[in-house]
Amino acid sequence: SGDSLWFRKTHHDVSTELIRTASQGDATLITASSASHTIFVQRIIVYITTDAAQSWEFEDTAATPVVIATVTSSPGDETRWDFDYGEEGTPLTEGTDLNLDVSATGLAGRIKVYAYERITAAVAAGTTNR
């Protein structure tokens, strides 16, 4: 929506899109700019092209990862998974990245993540909200 776009234009748009093959494992999807930044995920859209008995989890890189979305095991060929967190989005743990955790290789598909990041910690004077 227009308001979702406002957040990405006002802050730092870190949206990404990628294609995953059946032979690929875990991946870092979005890297936080610094320990003072928080990534806010607004929406994740997954289109599965090759089904398998594996799952994909979208999680942050905290010591105990916070899982924000899961494509379940054996999701089916040509299925679409849509995780919508509203205009403001759901925050990851401050200073962490967004990872794709693959239970095992096998699934293939396209992933689109709409997200932005902003400074959420107290930082030194002169630091910009990139």
C-alpha positions as CSV (number, residue, x, y, z in Angstrom):
1,S,0.0,0.0,0.0
2,G,1.0,3.6,-0.2
3,D,1.7,3.9,3.5
4,S,3.9,0.8,3.4
5,L,5.9,2.5,0.7
6,W,6.1,5.7,2.8
7,F,8.0,3.7,5.5
8,R,10.4,2.4,3.0
9,K,10.9,5.9,1.4
10,T,11.2,7.7,4.8
11,H,13.7,5.2,6.2
12,H,16.2,2.9,4.5
13,D,14.5,0.5,2.0
14,V,16.2,-2.9,2.3
15,S,13.7,-4.9,0.3
16,T,15.1,-7.8,-1.6
17,E,14.2,-10.5,-4.1
18,L,15.9,-13.8,-4.9
19,I,15.4,-17.1,-6.6
20,R,16.4,-20.2,-4.6
21,T,17.3,-23.5,-6.3
22,A,16.7,-26.9,-4.7
23,S,20.4,-27.3,-4.0
24,Q,20.8,-24.1,-2.0
25,G,20.8,-24.0,1.8
26,D,20.7,-21.2,4.4
27,A,21.1,-17.6,3.3
28,T,21.3,-14.1,4.7
29,L,18.5,-12.1,3.0
30,I,19.1,-8.7,4.6
31,T,22.0,-7.4,6.7
32,A,21.5,-4.7,9.3
33,S,23.6,-1.6,8.7
34,S,24.8,-1.6,12.4
35,A,24.1,-2.8,15.9
36,S,21.9,0.4,16.3
37,H,19.6,-0.4,13.4
38,T,16.5,-2.5,13.4
39,I,15.0,-4.2,10.3
40,F,11.2,-4.0,10.0
41,V,9.7,-6.7,7.7
42,Q,6.5,-5.5,6.1
43,R,5.8,-8.5,3.9
44,I,7.3,-11.7,2.7
45,I,6.0,-13.4,-0.5
46,V,7.2,-16.9,-1.4
47,Y,6.3,-18.8,-4.5
48,I,7.3,-22.4,-4.4
49,T,8.4,-23.9,-7.8
50,T,9.7,-27.2,-6.6
51,D,8.1,-29.0,-3.7
52,A,10.1,-31.2,-1.2
53,A,9.8,-32.5,2.3
54,Q,11.7,-29.5,3.7
55,S,10.7,-26.2,5.3
56,W,11.9,-22.6,5.1
57,E,12.0,-20.3,8.2
58,F,12.6,-16.6,8.1
59,E,14.3,-15.5,11.3
60,D,16.7,-13.0,12.8
61,T,20.2,-13.7,13.8
62,A,19.7,-13.2,17.6
63,A,21.4,-15.8,19.9
64,T,17.9,-17.3,20.2
65,P,16.5,-16.6,16.7
66,V,13.1,-15.0,16.5
67,V,11.1,-16.7,13.7
68,I,8.8,-14.4,11.9
69,A,7.5,-16.7,9.1
70,T,7.6,-20.4,8.1
71,V,6.9,-22.2,4.9
72,T,5.9,-25.6,6.1
73,S,7.4,-28.9,5.0
74,S,6.0,-30.2,1.7
75,P,4.2,-26.9,0.8
76,G,3.3,-28.0,-2.7
77,D,4.4,-27.1,-6.2
78,E,3.2,-23.7,-7.5
79,T,2.0,-22.5,-4.2
80,R,2.1,-18.9,-2.9
81,W,2.8,-18.0,0.7
82,D,2.1,-14.5,1.8
83,F,3.1,-13.1,5.2
84,D,1.9,-9.5,5.7
85,Y,2.9,-7.5,8.8
86,G,1.1,-4.3,8.0
87,E,2.4,-0.9,7.1
88,E,4.9,-0.5,10.0
89,G,6.0,-4.1,9.8
90,T,7.3,-6.5,12.4
91,P,10.7,-5.6,13.9
92,L,13.6,-8.1,14.1
93,T,15.9,-8.0,17.2
94,E,17.9,-4.8,17.1
95,G,21.1,-5.1,15.2
96,T,20.3,-8.5,13.7
97,D,20.0,-9.7,10.1
98,L,17.2,-11.5,8.4
99,N,18.1,-15.1,7.5
100,L,16.5,-17.9,5.6
101,D,16.9,-21.1,7.6
102,V,16.5,-24.1,5.3
103,S,15.7,-27.4,7.1
104,A,17.6,-29.2,4.3
105,T,18.0,-28.7,0.6
106,G,15.1,-29.6,-1.7
107,L,12.7,-26.7,-2.0
108,A,13.0,-24.2,-4.7
109,G,11.2,-20.9,-5.4
110,R,11.2,-17.1,-5.5
111,I,11.3,-15.0,-2.4
112,K,10.3,-11.3,-2.2
113,V,10.8,-9.4,1.1
114,Y,9.5,-5.8,1.6
115,A,11.4,-4.2,4.5
116,Y,13.1,-1.1,5.8
117,E,15.5,-0.3,8.6
118,R,15.9,2.6,10.9
119,I,18.0,3.6,13.8
120,T,16.4,2.4,17.1
121,A,19.2,2.7,19.6
122,A,20.7,5.8,21.1
123,V,23.7,6.7,18.9
124,A,26.5,9.3,18.8
125,A,25.6,12.8,17.7
126,G,25.9,13.3,14.0
127,T,24.8,9.7,13.0
128,T,22.2,9.8,10.2
129,N,19.1,7.6,10.0
130,R,20.3,6.0,6.8
